[in-house]
Amino acid sequence: MQQWEYFITPLPVHTPGVILNNWGKKGWELVQIVQHEQGGSVAYMKRQLDAEAVDE
């Protein structure tokens, strides 16, 4: 069974692609971007856990 870890990061208005590409290179997959009513947005990311991390 696959197990995941999750991460939430703010996305700057002027460089969201840079942030998403940096996390993507580290194995994180974008799940969703949510925009807040007050402005700004956050990205919800996930990546599969390593087999060693699952055993903990």
N, C-alpha and C positions, 0 to 999 in steps of 0.2 A: 504494500500500500504506500502510495506517495505521501510524504509529509512535507509541509511548507513552513517557511518562516516569512513574516510580513514586516514591512517597513513603511513609514509614512514620512514624506519629506515636503517642505514648502517649495513652491516653484516661483522663482523671481519672474517678474513681468517681462523683462528684456532678454532673459536667457533660458527659457524652459528647455529648449532642445539640448543645450550644453549639459544641463543637470541630468536630464533623462539619458543621454548618451553615456555620461560618466557612470551612472548606476547600471546601465545595460552592460557595459564592459565588465562589470563586477558580477554579472550573472543575475541581476535583478530584472524581472519582467513587469512592465506596467500593467496594472489591473484596471485602474480608474483614475481620472482627474476630477476633483470636486472644486467648484468655485464657491467662495464664500460670499454672502450678501454684503459684507463689509469691504469686499475687494480681496484680491489675491486668490491663490488656489494651492491645493496640495495634491500630491501624487501618492497613490496607494500602490505599493510594489510588493512582489512576492518572488521567492526563489526556493527551489527544492532543497531540503536539508540533506546533508551528507549522511551516509550510512552510519558513520561514527557518532554524529550528533544525535541521531535517532535513538541510539542505544543508551543515552544518558538518562 
